[in-house]
Amino acid sequence: MAINNEVKNEIVKALETLGHNVNAFALQIFSLEKDRHFVFSNGQRFGVWDSVKKTFVD
């Protein structure tokens, strides 16, 4: 499942709000389900983004 730009922008904004330096080339997002996405930054697992709750849930 492809990640749409809206979800990607939400994740980037959340990471920046948390004080994480976001490098677009080092950010990877993989869909688990329709509304849950694995987020990796610099090759490290950051967490699972819930696009309904608009927050990291794990």
Secondary structure, 3 states (H helix, E strand, C coil): CCCCHHHHHHHHHHHHHCCCCCCCCCEEEEECCCCEEEEEECCEEEEEEECCCCEECC
